[in-house]
Amino acid sequence: MRFEEAYEGWNKGWLTQAEAAQILGMCERSFRRYLARYEAEGLDGLIDRRLD
């Protein structure tokens, strides 16, 4: 499942943050971090910046 699909499920109340994170194979804290970056910057916010 792509992040956008998990985000939509969470945003519509179909999934909890914990469920969405588990589906994506990450911890709930990471999902919350991705949420903040996605809401602020869209898909560009999800790009790994560690290599820059």
PDBQT receptor file of N, H, CA, C and O in Angstrom, charges set to zero:
ATOM      1  N   MET A   1       0.850  -1.173   0.000  1.00  0.00    +0.000 N 
ATOM      2  CA  MET A   1       0.000   0.000   0.000  1.00  0.00    +0.000 C 
ATOM      3  C   MET A   1       0.896   1.237   0.000  1.00  0.00    +0.000 C 
ATOM      4  O   MET A   1       1.895   1.300   0.716  1.00  0.00    +0.000 OA
ATOM      5  N   ARG A   2       0.524   2.195  -0.801  1.00  0.00    +0.000 N 
ATOM      6  H   ARG A   2      -0.288   2.144  -1.383  1.00  0.00    +0.000 HD
ATOM      7  CA  ARG A   2       1.263   3.450  -0.857  1.00  0.00    +0.000 C 
ATOM      8  C   ARG A   2       0.853   4.359   0.291  1.00  0.00    +0.000 C 
ATOM      9  O   ARG A   2      -0.224   4.212   0.870  1.00  0.00    +0.000 OA
ATOM     10  N   PHE A   3       1.735   5.301   0.605  1.00  0.00    +0.000 N 
ATOM     11  H   PHE A   3       2.609   5.420   0.134  1.00  0.00    +0.000 HD
ATOM     12  CA  PHE A   3       1.453   6.218   1.709  1.00  0.00    +0.000 C 
ATOM     13  C   PHE A   3       0.154   6.980   1.485  1.00  0.00    +0.000 C 
ATOM     14  O   PHE A   3      -0.630   7.161   2.416  1.00  0.00    +0.000 OA
ATOM     15  N   GLU A   4      -0.078   7.425   0.256  1.00  0.00    +0.000 N 
ATOM     16  H   GLU A   4       0.558   7.278  -0.501  1.00  0.00    +0.000 HD
ATOM     17  CA  GLU A   4      -1.294   8.193  -0.029  1.00  0.00    +0.000 C 
ATOM     18  C   GLU A   4      -2.550   7.403   0.312  1.00  0.00    +0.000 C 
ATOM     19  O   GLU A   4      -3.517   7.971   0.820  1.00  0.00    +0.000 OA
ATOM     20  N   GLU A   5      -2.550   6.122   0.044  1.00  0.00    +0.000 N 
ATOM     21  H   GLU A   5      -1.765   5.660  -0.368  1.00  0.00    +0.000 HD
ATOM     22  CA  GLU A   5      -3.712   5.284   0.349  1.00  0.00    +0.000 C 
ATOM     23  C   GLU A   5      -3.896   5.135   1.858  1.00  0.00    +0.000 C 
ATOM     24  O   GLU A   5      -5.019   5.200   2.359  1.00  0.00    +0.000 OA
ATOM     25  N   ALA A   6      -2.800   4.936   2.577  1.00  0.00    +0.000 N 
ATOM     26  H   ALA A   6      -1.888   4.883   2.170  1.00  0.00    +0.000 HD
ATOM     27  CA  ALA A   6      -2.876   4.837   4.037  1.00  0.00    +0.000 C 
ATOM     28  C   ALA A   6      -3.325   6.168   4.632  1.00  0.00    +0.000 C 
ATOM     29  O   ALA A   6      -4.119   6.196   5.572  1.00  0.00    +0.000 OA
ATOM     30  N   TYR A   7      -2.818   7.264   4.085  1.00  0.00    +0.000 N 
ATOM     31  H   TYR A   7      -2.173   7.240   3.322  1.00  0.00    +0.000 HD
ATOM     32  CA  TYR A   7      -3.208   8.597   4.549  1.00  0.00    +0.000 C 
ATOM     33  C   TYR A   7      -4.708   8.806   4.346  1.00  0.00    +0.000 C 
ATOM     34  O   TYR A   7      -5.397   9.296   5.241  1.00  0.00    +0.000 OA
ATOM     35  N   GLU A   8      -5.204   8.440   3.184  1.00  0.00    +0.000 N 
ATOM     36  H   GLU A   8      -4.644   8.042   2.457  1.00  0.00    +0.000 HD
ATOM     37  CA  GLU A   8      -6.629   8.596   2.904  1.00  0.00    +0.000 C 
ATOM     38  C   GLU A   8      -7.470   7.758   3.867  1.00  0.00    +0.000 C 
ATOM     39  O   GLU A   8      -8.489   8.229   4.370  1.00  0.00    +0.000 OA
ATOM     40  N   GLY A   9      -7.050   6.526   4.124  1.00  0.00    +0.000 N 
ATOM     41  H   GLY A   9      -6.222   6.143   3.715  1.00  0.00    +0.000 HD
ATOM     42  CA  GLY A   9      -7.761   5.674   5.071  1.00  0.00    +0.000 C 
ATOM     43  C   GLY A   9      -7.785   6.272   6.461  1.00  0.00    +0.000 C 
ATOM     44  O   GLY A   9      -8.810   6.229   7.142  1.00  0.00    +0.000 OA
ATOM     45  N   TRP A  10      -6.657   6.832   6.889  1.00  0.00    +0.000 N 
ATOM     46  H   TRP A  10      -5.825   6.867   6.336  1.00  0.00    +0.000 HD
ATOM     47  CA  TRP A  10      -6.590   7.481   8.203  1.00  0.00    +0.000 C 
ATOM     48  C   TRP A  10      -7.432   8.758   8.221  1.00  0.00    +0.000 C 
ATOM     49  O   TRP A  10      -8.165   9.013   9.177  1.00  0.00    +0.000 OA
ATOM     50  N   ASN A  11      -7.320   9.554   7.160  1.00  0.00    +0.000 N 
ATOM     51  H   ASN A  11      -6.724   9.347   6.384  1.00  0.00    +0.000 HD
ATOM     52  CA  ASN A  11      -8.018  10.833   7.098  1.00  0.00    +0.000 C 
ATOM     53  C   ASN A  11      -9.544  10.658   7.106  1.00  0.00    +0.000 C 
ATOM     54  O   ASN A  11     -10.263  11.497   7.647  1.00  0.00    +0.000 OA
ATOM     55  N   LYS A  12     -10.026   9.578   6.510  1.00  0.00    +0.000 N 
ATOM     56  H   LYS A  12      -9.441   8.896   6.070  1.00  0.00    +0.000 HD
ATOM     57  CA  LYS A  12     -11.471   9.321   6.461  1.00  0.00    +0.000 C 
ATOM     58  C   LYS A  12     -11.965   8.554   7.681  1.00  0.00    +0.000 C 
ATOM     59  O   LYS A  12     -13.162   8.294   7.810  1.00  0.00    +0.000 OA
ATOM     60  N   GLY A  13     -11.056   8.192   8.571  1.00  0.00    +0.000 N 
ATOM     61  H   GLY A  13     -10.084   8.403   8.466  1.00  0.00    +0.000 HD
ATOM     62  CA  GLY A  13     -11.441   7.505   9.791  1.00  0.00    +0.000 C 
ATOM     63  C   GLY A  13     -11.578   6.005   9.643  1.00  0.00    +0.000 C 
ATOM     64  O   GLY A  13     -12.092   5.339  10.542  1.00  0.00    +0.000 OA
ATOM     65  N   TRP A  14     -11.126   5.462   8.522  1.00  0.00    +0.000 N 
ATOM     66  H   TRP A  14     -10.709   6.004   7.792  1.00  0.00    +0.000 HD
ATOM     67  CA  TRP A  14     -11.202   4.015   8.316  1.00  0.00    +0.000 C 
ATOM     68  C   TRP A  14     -10.081   3.293   9.050  1.00  0.00    +0.000 C 
ATOM     69  O   TRP A  14     -10.223   2.128   9.420  1.00  0.00    +0.000 OA
ATOM     70  N   LEU A  15      -8.954   3.996   9.263  1.00  0.00    +0.000 N 
ATOM     71  H   LEU A  15      -8.839   4.943   8.963  1.00  0.00    +0.000 HD
ATOM     72  CA  LEU A  15      -7.793   3.407   9.929  1.00  0.00    +0.000 C 
ATOM     73  C   LEU A  15      -7.332   4.309  11.066  1.00  0.00    +0.000 C 
ATOM     74  O   LEU A  15      -7.480   5.529  11.003  1.00  0.00    +0.000 OA
ATOM     75  N   THR A  16      -6.781   3.706  12.088  1.00  0.00    +0.000 N 
ATOM     76  H   THR A  16      -6.660   2.715  12.140  1.00  0.00    +0.000 HD
ATOM     77  CA  THR A  16      -6.102   4.489  13.121  1.00  0.00    +0.000 C 
ATOM     78  C   THR A  16      -4.683   4.753  12.631  1.00  0.00    +0.000 C 
ATOM     79  O   THR A  16      -4.241   4.161  11.646  1.00  0.00    +0.000 OA
ATOM     80  N   GLN A  17      -3.972   5.641  13.316  1.00  0.00    +0.000 N 
ATOM     81  H   GLN A  17      -4.331   6.122  14.116  1.00  0.00    +0.000 HD
ATOM     82  CA  GLN A  17      -2.578   5.878  12.952  1.00  0.00    +0.000 C 
ATOM     83  C   GLN A  17      -1.761   4.604  13.122  1.00  0.00    +0.000 C 
ATOM     84  O   GLN A  17      -0.883   4.311  12.310  1.00  0.00    +0.000 OA
ATOM     85  N   ALA A  18      -2.048   3.856  14.163  1.00  0.00    +0.000 N 
ATOM     86  H   ALA A  18      -2.761   4.094  14.822  1.00  0.00    +0.000 HD
ATOM     87  CA  ALA A  18      -1.313   2.609  14.407  1.00  0.00    +0.000 C 
ATOM     88  C   ALA A  18      -1.566   1.594  13.294  1.00  0.00    +0.000 C 
ATOM     89  O   ALA A  18      -0.638   0.916  12.853  1.00  0.00    +0.000 OA
ATOM     90  N   GLU A  19      -2.805   1.484  12.842  1.00  0.00    +0.000 N 
ATOM     91  H   GLU A  19      -3.559   2.035  13.201  1.00  0.00    +0.000 HD
ATOM     92  CA  GLU A  19      -3.131   0.540  11.766  1.00  0.00    +0.000 C 
ATOM     93  C   GLU A  19      -2.471   0.955  10.455  1.00  0.00    +0.000 C 
ATOM     94  O   GLU A  19      -1.908   0.119   9.748  1.00  0.00    +0.000 OA
ATOM     95  N   ALA A  20      -2.540   2.237  10.133  1.00  0.00    +0.000 N 
ATOM     96  H   ALA A  20      -2.997   2.916  10.707  1.00  0.00    +0.000 HD
ATOM     97  CA  ALA A  20      -1.917   2.725   8.895  1.00  0.00    +0.000 C 
ATOM     98  C   ALA A  20      -0.409   2.491   8.937  1.00  0.00    +0.000 C 
ATOM     99  O   ALA A  20       0.183   2.064   7.946  1.00  0.00    +0.000 OA
ATOM    100  N   ALA A  21       0.204   2.765  10.068  1.00  0.00    +0.000 N 
ATOM    101  H   ALA A  21      -0.277   3.112  10.873  1.00  0.00    +0.000 HD
ATOM    102  CA  ALA A  21       1.645   2.552  10.210  1.00  0.00    +0.000 C 
ATOM    103  C   ALA A  21       2.006   1.088  10.044  1.00  0.00    +0.000 C 
ATOM    104  O   ALA A  21       2.986   0.758   9.377  1.00  0.00    +0.000 OA
ATOM    105  N   GLN A  22       1.220   0.211  10.645  1.00  0.00    +0.000 N 
ATOM    106  H   GLN A  22       0.423   0.479  11.186  1.00  0.00    +0.000 HD
ATOM    107  CA  GLN A  22       1.490  -1.222  10.548  1.00  0.00    +0.000 C 
ATOM    108  C   GLN A  22       1.376  -1.695   9.100  1.00  0.00    +0.000 C 
ATOM    109  O   GLN A  22       2.194  -2.496   8.647  1.00  0.00    +0.000 OA
ATOM    110  N   ILE A  23       0.388  -1.218   8.382  1.00  0.00    +0.000 N 
ATOM    111  H   ILE A  23      -0.276  -0.568   8.750  1.00  0.00    +0.000 HD
ATOM    112  CA  ILE A  23       0.213  -1.593   6.976  1.00  0.00    +0.000 C 
ATOM    113  C   ILE A  23       1.426  -1.167   6.155  1.00  0.00    +0.000 C 
ATOM    114  O   ILE A  23       1.858  -1.885   5.254  1.00  0.00    +0.000 OA
ATOM    115  N   LEU A  24       1.970   0.005   6.474  1.00  0.00    +0.000 N 
ATOM    116  H   LEU A  24       1.618   0.589   7.206  1.00  0.00    +0.000 HD
ATOM    117  CA  LEU A  24       3.120   0.529   5.737  1.00  0.00    +0.000 C 
ATOM    118  C   LEU A  24       4.446  -0.040   6.224  1.00  0.00    +0.000 C 
ATOM    119  O   LEU A  24       5.487   0.195   5.611  1.00  0.00    +0.000 OA
ATOM    120  N   GLY A  25       4.413  -0.789   7.325  1.00  0.00    +0.000 N 
ATOM    121  H   GLY A  25       3.567  -0.981   7.823  1.00  0.00    +0.000 HD
ATOM    122  CA  GLY A  25       5.629  -1.403   7.837  1.00  0.00    +0.000 C 
ATOM    123  C   GLY A  25       6.519  -0.435   8.594  1.00  0.00    +0.000 C 
ATOM    124  O   GLY A  25       7.744  -0.551   8.560  1.00  0.00    +0.000 OA
ATOM    125  N   MET A  26       5.906   0.515   9.274  1.00  0.00    +0.000 N 
ATOM    126  H   MET A  26       4.911   0.609   9.302  1.00  0.00    +0.000 HD
ATOM    127  CA  MET A  26       6.670   1.488  10.058  1.00  0.00    +0.000 C 
ATOM    128  C   MET A  26       6.025   1.633  11.419  1.00  0.00    +0.000 C 
ATOM    129  O   MET A  26       4.920   1.143  11.650  1.00  0.00    +0.000 OA
ATOM    130  N   CYS A  27       6.720   2.309  12.320  1.00  0.00    +0.000 N 
ATOM    131  H   CYS A  27       7.618   2.707  12.133  1.00  0.00    +0.000 HD
ATOM    132  CA  CYS A  27       6.148   2.552  13.634  1.00  0.00    +0.000 C 
ATOM    133  C   CYS A  27       5.185   3.743  13.563  1.00  0.00    +0.000 C 
ATOM    134  O   CYS A  27       5.208   4.532  12.618  1.00  0.00    +0.000 OA
ATOM    135  N   GLU A  28       4.350   3.842  14.581  1.00  0.00    +0.000 N 
ATOM    136  H   GLU A  28       4.331   3.200  15.348  1.00  0.00    +0.000 HD
ATOM    137  CA  GLU A  28       3.343   4.904  14.618  1.00  0.00    +0.000 C 
ATOM    138  C   GLU A  28       3.996   6.289  14.640  1.00  0.00    +0.000 C 
ATOM    139  O   GLU A  28       3.484   7.226  14.026  1.00  0.00    +0.000 OA
ATOM    140  N   ARG A  29       5.108   6.420  15.334  1.00  0.00    +0.000 N 
ATOM    141  H   ARG A  29       5.525   5.660  15.832  1.00  0.00    +0.000 HD
ATOM    142  CA  ARG A  29       5.805   7.705  15.396  1.00  0.00    +0.000 C 
ATOM    143  C   ARG A  29       6.288   8.139  14.010  1.00  0.00    +0.000 C 
ATOM    144  O   ARG A  29       6.170   9.308  13.645  1.00  0.00    +0.000 OA
ATOM    145  N   SER A  30       6.829   7.196  13.246  1.00  0.00    +0.000 N 
ATOM    146  H   SER A  30       6.925   6.246  13.543  1.00  0.00    +0.000 HD
ATOM    147  CA  SER A  30       7.272   7.512  11.887  1.00  0.00    +0.000 C 
ATOM    148  C   SER A  30       6.092   7.932  11.021  1.00  0.00    +0.000 C 
ATOM    149  O   SER A  30       6.211   8.857  10.217  1.00  0.00    +0.000 OA
ATOM    150  N   PHE A  31       4.953   7.258  11.178  1.00  0.00    +0.000 N 
ATOM    151  H   PHE A  31       4.856   6.507  11.831  1.00  0.00    +0.000 HD
ATOM    152  CA  PHE A  31       3.767   7.627  10.410  1.00  0.00    +0.000 C 
ATOM    153  C   PHE A  31       3.354   9.061  10.721  1.00  0.00    +0.000 C 
ATOM    154  O   PHE A  31       3.001   9.817   9.816  1.00  0.00    +0.000 OA
ATOM    155  N   ARG A  32       3.397   9.438  12.000  1.00  0.00    +0.000 N 
ATOM    156  H   ARG A  32       3.683   8.823  12.735  1.00  0.00    +0.000 HD
ATOM    157  CA  ARG A  32       3.056  10.817  12.377  1.00  0.00    +0.000 C 
ATOM    158  C   ARG A  32       4.027  11.814  11.749  1.00  0.00    +0.000 C 
ATOM    159  O   ARG A  32       3.617  12.891  11.317  1.00  0.00    +0.000 OA
ATOM    160  N   ARG A  33       5.301  11.463  11.698  1.00  0.00    +0.000 N 
ATOM    161  H   ARG A  33       5.634  10.588  12.049  1.00  0.00    +0.000 HD
ATOM    162  CA  ARG A  33       6.292  12.343  11.063  1.00  0.00    +0.000 C 
ATOM    163  C   ARG A  33       6.006  12.480   9.571  1.00  0.00    +0.000 C 
ATOM    164  O   ARG A  33       6.056  13.579   9.019  1.00  0.00    +0.000 OA
ATOM    165  N   TYR A  34       5.711  11.371   8.933  1.00  0.00    +0.000 N 
ATOM    166  H   TYR A  34       5.671  10.478   9.381  1.00  0.00    +0.000 HD
ATOM    167  CA  TYR A  34       5.366  11.411   7.512  1.00  0.00    +0.000 C 
ATOM    168  C   TYR A  34       4.101  12.238   7.288  1.00  0.00    +0.000 C 
ATOM    169  O   TYR A  34       4.015  12.984   6.313  1.00  0.00    +0.000 OA
ATOM    170  N   LEU A  35       3.119  12.112   8.183  1.00  0.00    +0.000 N 
ATOM    171  H   LEU A  35       3.189  11.506   8.976  1.00  0.00    +0.000 HD
ATOM    172  CA  LEU A  35       1.887  12.907   8.072  1.00  0.00    +0.000 C 
ATOM    173  C   LEU A  35       2.207  14.394   8.040  1.00  0.00    +0.000 C 
ATOM    174  O   LEU A  35       1.720  15.125   7.178  1.00  0.00    +0.000 OA
ATOM    175  N   ALA A  36       3.024  14.832   8.979  1.00  0.00    +0.000 N 
ATOM    176  H   ALA A  36       3.420  14.238   9.680  1.00  0.00    +0.000 HD
ATOM    177  CA  ALA A  36       3.357  16.253   9.066  1.00  0.00    +0.000 C 
ATOM    178  C   ALA A  36       4.064  16.726   7.805  1.00  0.00    +0.000 C 
ATOM    179  O   ALA A  36       3.750  17.788   7.268  1.00  0.00    +0.000 OA
ATOM    180  N   ARG A  37       5.019  15.933   7.335  1.00  0.00    +0.000 N 
ATOM    181  H   ARG A  37       5.274  15.070   7.771  1.00  0.00    +0.000 HD
ATOM    182  CA  ARG A  37       5.756  16.325   6.120  1.00  0.00    +0.000 C 
ATOM    183  C   ARG A  37       4.858  16.289   4.894  1.00  0.00    +0.000 C 
ATOM    184  O   ARG A  37       4.962  17.160   4.031  1.00  0.00    +0.000 OA
ATOM    185  N   TYR A  38       3.980  15.299   4.801  1.00  0.00    +0.000 N 
ATOM    186  H   TYR A  38       3.896  14.591   5.503  1.00  0.00    +0.000 HD
ATOM    187  CA  TYR A  38       3.071  15.183   3.661  1.00  0.00    +0.000 C 
ATOM    188  C   TYR A  38       2.078  16.344   3.640  1.00  0.00    +0.000 C 
ATOM    189  O   TYR A  38       1.805  16.904   2.578  1.00  0.00    +0.000 OA
ATOM    190  N   GLU A  39       1.542  16.706   4.790  1.00  0.00    +0.000 N 
ATOM    191  H   GLU A  39       1.763  16.251   5.653  1.00  0.00    +0.000 HD
ATOM    192  CA  GLU A  39       0.576  17.804   4.851  1.00  0.00    +0.000 C 
ATOM    193  C   GLU A  39       1.243  19.151   4.574  1.00  0.00    +0.000 C 
ATOM    194  O   GLU A  39       0.596  20.057   4.049  1.00  0.00    +0.000 OA
ATOM    195  N   ALA A  40       2.513  19.296   4.915  1.00  0.00    +0.000 N 
ATOM    196  H   ALA A  40       3.039  18.560   5.341  1.00  0.00    +0.000 HD
ATOM    197  CA  ALA A  40       3.215  20.552   4.684  1.00  0.00    +0.000 C 
ATOM    198  C   ALA A  40       3.737  20.694   3.252  1.00  0.00    +0.000 C 
ATOM    199  O   ALA A  40       3.700  21.782   2.677  1.00  0.00    +0.000 OA
ATOM    200  N   GLU A  41       4.230  19.573   2.675  1.00  0.00    +0.000 N 
ATOM    201  H   GLU A  41       4.260  18.689   3.142  1.00  0.00    +0.000 HD
ATOM    202  CA  GLU A  41       4.937  19.657   1.394  1.00  0.00    +0.000 C 
ATOM    203  C   GLU A  41       4.404  18.727   0.308  1.00  0.00    +0.000 C 
ATOM    204  O   GLU A  41       4.929  18.728  -0.806  1.00  0.00    +0.000 OA
ATOM    205  N   GLY A  42       3.392  17.949   0.599  1.00  0.00    +0.000 N 
ATOM    206  H   GLY A  42       2.966  17.949   1.504  1.00  0.00    +0.000 HD
ATOM    207  CA  GLY A  42       2.896  16.992  -0.389  1.00  0.00    +0.000 C 
ATOM    208  C   GLY A  42       3.865  15.831  -0.555  1.00  0.00    +0.000 C 
ATOM    209  O   GLY A  42       4.625  15.511   0.359  1.00  0.00    +0.000 OA
ATOM    210  N   LEU A  43       3.834  15.205  -1.716  1.00  0.00    +0.000 N 
ATOM    211  H   LEU A  43       3.217  15.465  -2.459  1.00  0.00    +0.000 HD
ATOM    212  CA  LEU A  43       4.699  14.041  -1.952  1.00  0.00    +0.000 C 
ATOM    213  C   LEU A  43       6.178  14.381  -1.864  1.00  0.00    +0.000 C 
ATOM    214  O   LEU A  43       6.978  13.528  -1.482  1.00  0.00    +0.000 OA
ATOM    215  N   ASP A  44       6.563  15.610  -2.209  1.00  0.00    +0.000 N 
ATOM    216  H   ASP A  44       5.913  16.304  -2.519  1.00  0.00    +0.000 HD
ATOM    217  CA  ASP A  44       7.969  16.003  -2.115  1.00  0.00    +0.000 C 
ATOM    218  C   ASP A  44       8.481  15.943  -0.684  1.00  0.00    +0.000 C 
ATOM    219  O   ASP A  44       9.680  15.763  -0.471  1.00  0.00    +0.000 OA
ATOM    220  N   GLY A  45       7.610  16.087   0.291  1.00  0.00    +0.000 N 
ATOM    221  H   GLY A  45       6.636  16.233   0.117  1.00  0.00    +0.000 HD
ATOM    222  CA  GLY A  45       8.006  16.012   1.686  1.00  0.00    +0.000 C 
ATOM    223  C   GLY A  45       8.399  14.616   2.134  1.00  0.00    +0.000 C 
ATOM    224  O   GLY A  45       9.004  14.454   3.194  1.00  0.00    +0.000 OA
ATOM    225  N   LEU A  46       8.063  13.605   1.340  1.00  0.00    +0.000 N 
ATOM    226  H   LEU A  46       7.572  13.737   0.479  1.00  0.00    +0.000 HD
ATOM    227  CA  LEU A  46       8.361  12.223   1.709  1.00  0.00    +0.000 C 
ATOM    228  C   LEU A  46       9.694  11.725   1.167  1.00  0.00    +0.000 C 
ATOM    229  O   LEU A  46      10.099  10.597   1.448  1.00  0.00    +0.000 OA
ATOM    230  N   ILE A  47      10.375  12.560   0.393  1.00  0.00    +0.000 N 
ATOM    231  H   ILE A  47      10.046  13.477   0.165  1.00  0.00    +0.000 HD
ATOM    232  CA  ILE A  47      11.670  12.179  -0.168  1.00  0.00    +0.000 C 
ATOM    233  C   ILE A  47      12.708  12.109   0.948  1.00  0.00    +0.000 C 
ATOM    234  O   ILE A  47      12.767  12.984   1.812  1.00  0.00    +0.000 OA
ATOM    235  N   ASP A  48      13.521  11.063   0.918  1.00  0.00    +0.000 N 
ATOM    236  H   ASP A  48      13.473  10.352   0.216  1.00  0.00    +0.000 HD
ATOM    237  CA  ASP A  48      14.578  10.885   1.918  1.00  0.00    +0.000 C 
ATOM    238  C   ASP A  48      15.622  11.981   1.760  1.00  0.00    +0.000 C 
ATOM    239  O   ASP A  48      16.241  12.109   0.704  1.00  0.00    +0.000 OA
ATOM    240  N   ARG A  49      15.814  12.758   2.797  1.00  0.00    +0.000 N 
ATOM    241  H   ARG A  49      15.311  12.654   3.655  1.00  0.00    +0.000 HD
ATOM    242  CA  ARG A  49      16.731  13.899   2.751  1.00  0.00    +0.000 C 
ATOM    243  C   ARG A  49      18.094  13.600   3.364  1.00  0.00    +0.000 C 
ATOM    244  O   ARG A  49      18.957  14.476   3.417  1.00  0.00    +0.000 OA
ATOM    245  N   ARG A  50      18.289  12.386   3.819  1.00  0.00    +0.000 N 
ATOM    246  H   ARG A  50      17.588  11.674   3.776  1.00  0.00    +0.000 HD
ATOM    247  CA  ARG A  50      19.546  12.061   4.495  1.00  0.00    +0.000 C 
ATOM    248  C   ARG A  50      20.742  12.120   3.549  1.00  0.00    +0.000 C 
ATOM    249  O   ARG A  50      21.868  12.318   4.007  1.00  0.00    +0.000 OA
ATOM    250  N   LEU A  51      20.534  11.956   2.259  1.00  0.00    +0.000 N 
ATOM    251  H   LEU A  51      19.619  11.795   1.888  1.00  0.00    +0.000 HD
ATOM    252  CA  LEU A  51      21.630  11.930   1.309  1.00  0.00    +0.000 C 
ATOM    253  C   LEU A  51      21.990  13.313   0.788  1.00  0.00    +0.000 C 
ATOM    254  O   LEU A  51      22.976  13.461   0.067  1.00  0.00    +0.000 OA
ATOM    255  N   ASP A  52      21.219  14.313   1.135  1.00  0.00    +0.000 N 
ATOM    256  H   ASP A  52      20.417  14.192   1.721  1.00  0.00    +0.000 HD
ATOM    257  CA  ASP A  52      21.499  15.680   0.643  1.00  0.00    +0.000 C 
ATOM    258  C   ASP A  52      22.598  16.347   1.415  1.00  0.00    +0.000 C 
ATOM    259  O   ASP A  52      22.950  17.491   1.126  1.00  0.00    +0.000 OA
TER     260      ASP A  52
